[in-house]
Amino acid sequence: MILVTGALGQIGTELVLALQEKHGKDKIIASDLKEPENYDCKFEKCDILDNENYERINKENGVDTVYHLAAILSAAGEKNPDLCYDVNVKGLENVLKVAKKYNQRLFCPSSIAVFGPDVPRENTPQNVELNPKTVYGKTKVKGEELCDLYFNEHNIDIRGIRYPGLISWKHKPSGGTTDYAVEMYFDAIEKGEYVCFVNEDTRLPMMFMDDAIRATIQLMDAPIESLNYHSNYNLSSMSFSAKELADEISSHVDFNCIYKPDYRQDIANTWPISIDDKDARSDWGWEPKFDITKMTEEMITNLRRLNE
Ligand SMILES: NC(=O)c1ccc[n+]([C@@H]2O[C@H](COP(=O)([O-])OP(=O)(O)OC[C@H]3O[C@@H](n4cnc5c(N)ncnc54)[C@H](O)[C@@H]3O)[C@@H](O)[C@H]2O)c1
């Protein structure tokens, strides 16, 4: 059985569907803090900090693979650092202990937030010293270290990707620094105007959710012998400024974008502009399918359909 924690979030919403399609509906269990209504998947309500309940779910269902997505994201983490540390580090420790006890395979995502302002911001390499300035980034570095420890010392098969900002239309994100890119699409369609919380020159690495889900499953399917890294693969597909995104959306929708940077600008300023992902490409054949043009067509078509 496969368990997805944080299943109701931006990635989980789409990953559960993809895993159901690949393995069959009866092989997937979704889990999150709150129980959803009319949810088309076996569901277990669980706070990841409740070790007893988390272990019970794994034991009772014979879980052999976990996609651990429960986390507090960057912007939310800066506002609530203690909760961010608890969920992202202590929560992960619970997941790792259970993975060790039941010899599970584990997918645990990291983030471009692990990089601090002192690394090369263009084409940020896989191997650089990680010195993030944000609480969220620090918890993600700790997460990579914990995963590597369990891989090296306890022989647990753990894999992970440093996701860039993810853009999707099935679920509106909240609490992340790259949320502006998704919100811009939603507000362009729904309101014809968007107030963007970073300035127009802010350029960050981004990826369409379809590519992120495909990468996740591709990495989990890769033979372990081909992997030179485990919990921390750099992954890239596109980088653009907020203004370039607004211009691309404007070629489909008449909308007005106003730039009013807030505290999230400071977080964005410490992150890479683009990412070198040559190891993901050579180790497990990663190749993105969506650029900004193709992604925008897909986003606009689907959001228009939802708003009809
Ligand atoms: N979305 C992105 O752009 C992005 C980029 C880089 C890395 N990531 C990483 O990917 C993972 C998933 O991100 P996401 O975008 O789906 O996040 P999200 O915030 O959309 O979803 C996280 C989910 O975790 C749940 N959660 C929070 N605290 C919990 C707890 N104590 N117990 C159980 N569940 C809890 C939330 O209810 C939510 O449904 C995270 O590790 C995140 O750091 C995401």
The ligand as an SDF file (V2000), in Angstrom:
LIG
                    3D

 44 48  0  0  0  0  0  0  0  0999 V2000
    4.3420   23.7170   -3.9720 N   0  0  0  0  0  0  0  0  0  0  0  0
    5.5700   24.1390   -4.2030 C   0  0  0  0  0  0  0  0  0  0  0  0
    5.7700   25.0620   -5.0130 O   0  0  0  0  0  0  0  0  0  0  0  0
    6.7400   23.4780   -3.5160 C   0  0  0  0  0  0  0  0  0  0  0  0
    8.0330   23.8970   -3.8810 C   0  0  0  0  0  0  0  0  0  0  0  0
    9.1170   23.3310   -3.2390 C   0  0  0  0  0  0  0  0  0  0  0  0
    8.9280   22.3110   -2.3000 C   0  0  0  0  0  0  0  0  0  0  0  0
    7.6630   21.9180   -1.9710 N   0  0  0  0  0  0  0  0  0  0  0  0
    7.5300   20.8590   -0.9470 C   0  0  0  0  0  0  0  0  0  0  0  0
    6.5920   19.8850   -1.3680 O   0  0  0  0  0  0  0  0  0  0  0  0
    5.8750   19.3840   -0.2280 C   0  0  0  0  0  0  0  0  0  0  0  0
    4.3880   19.5500   -0.4350 C   0  0  0  0  0  0  0  0  0  0  0  0
    4.1200   20.8970   -0.7230 O   0  0  0  0  0  0  0  0  0  0  0  0
    2.6790   21.4620   -1.1350 P   0  0  0  0  0  0  0  0  0  0  0  0
    2.9110   22.5860   -2.0430 O   0  0  0  0  0  0  0  0  0  0  0  0
    1.7780   20.3760   -1.5450 O   0  0  0  0  0  0  0  0  0  0  0  0
    2.2380   22.0790    0.2730 O   0  0  0  0  0  0  0  0  0  0  0  0
    0.7720   22.4900    0.7740 P   0  0  0  0  0  0  0  0  0  0  0  0
    0.9400   23.5140    1.8270 O   0  0  0  0  0  0  0  0  0  0  0  0
   -0.1060   22.7980   -0.3790 O   0  0  0  0  0  0  0  0  0  0  0  0
    0.2880   21.1140    1.4160 O   0  0  0  0  0  0  0  0  0  0  0  0
    0.8300   20.6230    2.6040 C   0  0  0  0  0  0  0  0  0  0  0  0
   -0.2210   19.7860    3.2800 C   0  0  0  0  0  0  0  0  0  0  0  0
    0.3220   19.3630    4.5340 O   0  0  0  0  0  0  0  0  0  0  0  0
   -0.7250   19.3830    5.4890 C   0  0  0  0  0  0  0  0  0  0  0  0
   -0.1630   19.5150    6.8190 N   0  0  0  0  0  0  0  0  0  0  0  0
    0.3470   20.6140    7.4140 C   0  0  0  0  0  0  0  0  0  0  0  0
    0.7010   20.3450    8.6760 N   0  0  0  0  0  0  0  0  0  0  0  0
    0.4060   19.0350    8.8900 C   0  0  0  0  0  0  0  0  0  0  0  0
    0.5190   18.1660   10.0020 C   0  0  0  0  0  0  0  0  0  0  0  0
    0.9870   18.5950   11.1890 N   0  0  0  0  0  0  0  0  0  0  0  0
    0.1220   16.8890    9.8580 N   0  0  0  0  0  0  0  0  0  0  0  0
   -0.3780   16.4390    8.6830 C   0  0  0  0  0  0  0  0  0  0  0  0
   -0.5270   17.2100    7.6000 N   0  0  0  0  0  0  0  0  0  0  0  0
   -0.1380   18.5000    7.7140 C   0  0  0  0  0  0  0  0  0  0  0  0
   -1.5920   20.5850    5.1080 C   0  0  0  0  0  0  0  0  0  0  0  0
   -2.9080   20.4330    5.6290 O   0  0  0  0  0  0  0  0  0  0  0  0
   -1.5290   20.5570    3.5850 C   0  0  0  0  0  0  0  0  0  0  0  0
   -2.6330   19.8860    3.0220 O   0  0  0  0  0  0  0  0  0  0  0  0
    6.4290   20.1390    0.9870 C   0  0  0  0  0  0  0  0  0  0  0  0
    7.4450   19.3750    1.5870 O   0  0  0  0  0  0  0  0  0  0  0  0
    7.0260   21.3920    0.3790 C   0  0  0  0  0  0  0  0  0  0  0  0
    8.0630   21.8930    1.1750 O   0  0  0  0  0  0  0  0  0  0  0  0
    6.5690   22.4790   -2.5570 C   0  0  0  0  0  0  0  0  0  0  0  0
  1  2  1  0
  2  3  2  0
  2  4  1  0
  4  5  1  0
  4 44  2  0
  5  6  2  0
  6  7  1  0
  7  8  2  0
  8  9  1  0
  8 44  1  0
  9 10  1  0
  9 42  1  0
 10 11  1  0
 11 12  1  0
 11 40  1  0
 12 13  1  0
 13 14  1  0
 14 15  2  0
 14 16  1  0
 14 17  1  0
 17 18  1  0
 18 19  2  0
 18 20  1  0
 18 21  1  0
 21 22  1  0
 22 23  1  0
 23 24  1  0
 23 38  1  0
 24 25  1  0
 25 26  1  0
 25 36  1  0
 26 27  1  0
 26 35  1  0
 27 28  2  0
 28 29  1  0
 29 30  1  0
 29 35  2  0
 30 31  1  0
 30 32  2  0
 32 33  1  0
 33 34  2  0
 34 35  1  0
 36 37  1  0
 36 38  1  0
 38 39  1  0
 40 41  1  0
 40 42  1  0
 42 43  1  0
M  CHG  2   8   1  16  -1
M  END
$$$$
